[in-house]
Amino acid sequence: MRIAFVATRLAGVDGVSLEVAKIADVLTRLGHEVFYCAGELEPGGPPGRLIPEMHFHHPSIQDVQRDAFSGTEPSAALDAEIQRLADDLRPALRAFVDDFAIDVLCVHNAFCIPMHLPLGVALADLVEEMSIPTLAHNHDFYWERERFLVNRVPHILKRAFPPVLPSVRQIAINTVMQRELWARSGVEVTVIPNVFDFETLPPPPDGYSNGFRADMGFAPDDVILLQPTRLIARKGMERAIDLVAMLGDDRVYRYVVTGEPSDEPGPYADWLREYAERAGIHVHWIGDRIAAQRGERDGQRIYALWDVYPQADIITYLSRYEGFGNALLETLYFRKPLIVNRYLPYRSDIGPAGVQAIEIDEYVTQDTARAVKALLAEPAAVERMVEHNYRVGLEHFSYRALERGYGGLLGAIEAERAAGT
């Protein structure tokens, strides 16, 4: 079948774009043709269509988004503007579907987190109009994010985030989301977790990646605590700063942050830097040295994130909330020990799968610091933990999970087409 992935953007290293690339790879292996349609596309990606107005940063939607989530008073003018923008988008979306002879739409997050209200409405109207088979792959729901709870558009959220339509099949990435969507809408929801290509072993570090420590001024025996995420508030990175402070000075501990601020508003990045200064902790903010590909900038070597993981001693993943946890899966893949806050999907899906980690429940304590030191002092224990976790990843969070989940959904769509229903 000819399957179109649709999102606000399909480029860069955000979780949705990364996950779509994995799904597209698996579906291509299964014999399907894949296409992209978004407001930003990665050069050299699958064929498709760039529609700039689909991006949540497009100037045409900024005022609408601010107005929609700045109060609770209804606004007929706002409703009319959202519908006008949706009506402007729908012909371009329809043309994409027709021009590429699309059989199935696979909508990623544009139906669940309302960062682009007109796009969600336009897609819902298009799917209803065409009755085209659609997979709504939901990574984040609006009710999980505080910034979307105060709003003037509850009727639009109910209508399109996500839409409940006969031709739409719903996907959630964890069982908590599955149960909540079922409770709100009464529709059947398939769980397909985030995944990683555990079947393909990571490449061993080479001379380039092995130059990372010296390039950053780190000694070979310095302990690197790696934070491989964006610099946003829900990542709870102040907890890692507290941990480094508790670890003391028996060794040189380097807290290394690879990400930079992203699309979530607020002063968190500046506050976190001030928090680290008050704690007396030197944080290595290296986001300007990390890119999707290796390279050089201003005479300095630029590293891919895959270069940095092998150089770390332990990964900090102390988030308050995650839809699933791409960086956690990467940690399993690169066979690194993990310290994790037991956020909801970790408690419901990841921990029960058998993942082993140093766990906290919201707060870092001296016991946490002692556990980190004890683990790092016993290389054999680290080896047992990371090998066990790799096997868990292979069993539960590999491309096999995509083949099972998408294979079943697309098989049902093909059966309906064959039956003429």
N, C-alpha and C positions, 0 to 999 in steps of 0.2 A: 504494500500500500504506500501511498504518497502522504507523508505525515509532516505537518507544519508545526514547528515550535514557535509560540507567540509569547512575547513578554515585553516589558517596558524597555529592557536592554538585554542583549545577549553578547556581552563583551566584558573583558577584564576578569578580575579574580573574586568577584562577589559570589556568595554561595549558590545562588540560583543559576548564574551563568556556568559555573563549574559543573553543577549537577546536570544541567541540560546537555553539556558536551559529553558527559558520560552516557546519558541515556541515548543520545544520538548515535554514539559509537556502537552501543549494544544493538540498537534497532537496525543499523546498517549491516551489522554482522548477521542479523536474522533475515536479511534480504529486503528490508524496506528502504524506500527513498526518503530522505529527510530534507527539510527546508526550514529556513529561519525568516521570521518577520518581527522586527523590533525597531525601537527608536535609536538604537546604537548597535552596530554589528562589528564583530572582530574581522579585520582583514584576513582574507584567505579562508574564511569559514565556509559552511555549506551554502549552496545557492539559496536565494531568497530575495527579500525586498526590505530596504531601509525606508522607514516612514518616520522622519524626525519628530513629528508631532506625538508619537507614541512614548517618547522619553519623559520621565517625570520631571526632568529639569527643563523641559521646553518652556520658553517664556509664556506661551499661550495658556498654560494651566497654573502658573504660579499663584496668581491672584485667586483663582477658584479654590485651590487647595488651602490657602491661608484662610479664606473666608469660611470654608466648610468646617474647619477644625479650630475655630477661634471662639465658639460660643454655642448656645443651644437654641437660640431663637430661630424658628423656621424662616426661610427666605424664598419667596416665589421667584424673585429675580435670579437668585443663585441656582435654583432648580432649572430655570429656563436656560441659563448659560451653560450648565453642565450638559443638558440635552442638546443644545445647539452645537457644542464642541463634539459631542458624541456623534451627532448626525453628520458633522463634517468629516469625522474619521471613518465612518462606516463604509462609504464608497471605496476608499482606498483599501480597506481590509477585504471587501468583497472582490475587488479587482485582483488582489493577491491570490485569493482562494481560486478564482476562476482562471487566472493566467497560468497558475502552476498546477491546475487540476488536482487540488488537494482533496484527499479522501477523509482525513482525520485531523482535527485541530488538537494540539496539546498546549494548553494555556498554563504557563508557569507564573504563579503569584499575581497576575493581573486580575484574577477573579477572587482574591482573598485579602490582600493587604491594600488598602485604598490610597496608594501613593499617586494614582492617576485615575480619579473618579470618572472622567469622560471615557477613558479607554475601557474601563470595566463595563460601563453602560453600553458603549458601542459594540463590544464583543458579545454581551448578553443579547442585545437586539439582533445582531447578525446571526448568532447561533439559533435563536428562536425563529428568525425569518427563513433560514436555509435548512433547519433541522439537520445540520451537519453533525456527525458523530464527534464528540468533544471529550477530551480528558482534561479535567481541571486538576492540575497538580499543585496542591496547596502547601506551601512551605511556611507561611506565617498568616495567621488570621488577625483581623483588626482588633478583636476583643482581647488579644494577648498583648497589645501595645497601648500603654497609657495615653500616648499622645493622640490616639484616634478615638478615645472613649467620649470625650467632650466634642460633640459635633452637631451640626444643623441638618444632617442628611440621613437620619436613621432609616427612612423609607428607601433611599437609594442603596444603602448598605444591605438592607434586607433583600432588595431586588437583584443585586448584581454581585455581592461579595460574600459567598458565591451565589450564582443563580441556580435555582432548582428548576431544571427543565428536562423533558423526557430524553433528549439526546445527549445530556451531560452526565458523565460518570465522574464521581469525586474520588480524589486520591489525597491521603494525608501521609505525612512522613513519620508520625508516631501514633501510638494508641491513645494517648491523652487527647490529641486533636481529633482522632477518629470518633471517640465517644462524645466529645463536645459538639462536633458538627452534627452527629446523629441526633443528639438531644435537641439541638436548635432547629433542625430541618426535617428530621425523620427519614433522611436518605441513606442508602447503603454507601459505606466509605471503605475503599481499599487502602490498606497500609502498605506503602513502599518506602522503606527507610533510605536515608542517604547512604551512598555506597562508595567504595574505592576499588581499584583494580588489584585486588590482593592476589589474583592468579599470576600477575606479572611482578616478578621480584624487583625491588628498587635497584637502580644502578649503584654500584659501589662508589664511594667518594673518589674523585680524581684529584689531580694536582691543583686544579682551579678551586674546587670547594675546600680542599685541605689548606688553602692559603687564607681562609676566612679568619681564623683566630689571630694569626700574625697581622693581617690587614687591619683588624679592629683593635690591635694592641693588647690582645689577651695572651696569657701564658698557656702552655700546653696543659697544665694541671689546674687552671682556673675552672670553677664550676659554672656552667652556663645554664641558667634557668630561662627557657625560651617561651615567649608569648607570641605565637604566630597568628595573630588576629588583628582586625581593625581596632583602632583606638576609639571605642565607643563605650558609653556608660554601662550597658548591660553585660559587658565582659568582666566587670568587677575586678579590674586590675589593681586597685588599691589593696586588695587582699594579698596579692603576690608581693607588693611592696612591704606589707606587714610581715609576711613570711621571711623575706630577705633580712629585715631588721632583726627578727628573732633568731635567725641562723647564726648571727654573731660574726666573729672575725677569725675563727680557727682556720678557715680557708678563704680564698678570694672568691666571692660569689658575684656573678655577673647577671643582672636581670636585663634581658635583651628583648626589645619590643620591635617587631618587624613591620607593624601596620601603622597607618596614619588615619586621621579623622576621615569619616565617610559621610553617608547621607543622613545620619541621625542628628538632628539639631541639638544645641546646648553647649554649655561651657566646659564639658567634662575634660577635654584634652588639656586645657589650661589649668583646671583645678587639679588634675592628676599630677602634672608637673610640679605644682606648688606643694602637693601632698608629699611627693617624694623628697623634695627639698627639706620640708619640715621634719621628715623622718630621718634625714641624713643619709638617704640612699641615692647613690648615683645610678640612674637608669640609662641604659644605652638605647636611645631612640634611633633606630637605623632604617626607618621607612624610606629615607631618601637613597638608600643603598640597595633596595630590594625592588625587583621588577619581575615581570612574567618571564623574561629571558635574560641571560647573561649579557653583559655589555660593558661600556665604559662611559662615564659622564664626568666632565670637568677633571679629567686625568685620574679618576678613581674607578676601581673595578665595581661593577654592579653585579649583585648575586641574585639568582633565582631562589625562591623559598626552598626548593628542593636541595639547594646547596647548603642551606643553613641547618635544616633538621639533623643531618648526620653529625654536626658539630656540637649539638646540644647534649647536656647530661640529663635533663628532666624538663618536661613540658608543663607549664602552668595553664590550667583551663578552669578558672574559678568563676565562671559566668553566673549571673543571676538567672538568665533565661537564654535558651537556645531552642530553635525549632527542632534541631537534631544535634549537629555538631561536626562540621566538616573537619575542623582542626583536630578533633579527638580521633577521627578515623585516620587522618594522616599520621597521628602519633602512633597508632597501632601499626600502621603500614611501615613506618620507618623504625619500628622496634625501639621505641623510647619509653621510659617510665613516665608516669602521669600523676599529677596531683589535680584533683577535680572537685569542684563544688557539686553536690548532688542535685543538680537542676532537674526539672520535671521529667523530660524525656530520658535523662540518664537513669532516674529511678524507675521509670516505667518500662523502658526498652533496652537500654544499653547495659546497665548493671546486671539485670536479670539474664542477659545473654551470656554472662560469665566474665565480663571485662574486670580485670584486677587493677586497682589504683590506690593511691593514698587519697582518701576521701575526707571532705569536710562537709558539715552542715551549716553553711552560711558564715561561720567564724573560723579564722585561723587562730590556733592556740599554740602554746609551747609544746604540747603533745604533737601537733602537726609538724613543727620544726624538728622535734626529736625523731619522728618517723622518717622524714626526708633524709636526715643525716644518717640514720641507721641503714636505710635502703642503699644510699649511695656508697656507704662504706663496705657493702657486701656485693661485689660484682656478680657473684654466682646467683644471688637472689634477684638482681636486676635481669640477668639473662633468663632465668626461669619465668619471670613475670612477662617480659616482652615477647618471648616465644609463645607462651600461652595466649597472650592477647592477639598475636598475629593469627593464630589458629581460630580464635573466636571471630576475628574479622573475616577470615576466609569463609567460615561457615555461615555467618549471619549478615554480613555487610559487604559482600563482594558483588560483582556483576551478576552472579547467579540470582540474587534477589531481584534485580531489574528484569532479568529474563523471565523469572516466575511471574512477577507482578504485571509487567507490560504484556508479556506473552498471553496471559490469561485474559486481560482486558481487550487486547486487539483481536484475539481469537474469537471472543464473544461478538465483537463488532463485525468481523468477517462472516460469522455464522448468521447474523441477522441480515447482512447484505445478501447472502446466498439464499436465505429464505424469503427475501423480498419484503422484510418488515422494517 
